[in-house]
């Protein structure tokens, strides 16, 4: 008998958008906060000289990993966008190209593998989104865009959700479009 690795812990059978929302709500606080609408969330690390910083950082890191684990157990149609080919960067998984700078998010991506961990959680500068096809035109910068502009861009491009990791993975923007 072959054991399978659980990837959608606590959210089995839940559509990815609702499972993602549940993870965010469970971690909501100073560093995991909802935007002006119910459809945008922002994750960032606490300031350097704040009491309880390490515990707050750990909470943000747990939230990030849980969000990605939900996606690893989700149906296909989820794309990772990055300027560098993950295979060329040595990130072990079954990567298949879906566009010029897009790859299908592989279910066998091991978030605890050191190269993967470094590429996702130290370097950052990637985006994951769900759509019928990768969105390769009309780019938007979620970290700098107004929330209303980001949500309109998602609606116009058929993006049901996105996670955007800023440079050095210091912050994430998570947004939900029309599903």
Protein Blocks (a to p, Z undefined) as FASTA:
>chain_A
ZZdddfkgoigoiafklmmmmmmmmmgcfklccdfblkbccdddddfkbghklmmmmmmm
mmmmmmmmmmmmpcehiacddfbdfklnopacddddfbfkbccddfklcfkbmklmmmmm
mngopacdddfbdcfehiadfklpcfklmmmmmmmnopabdcdddehhlaccdddddZZ
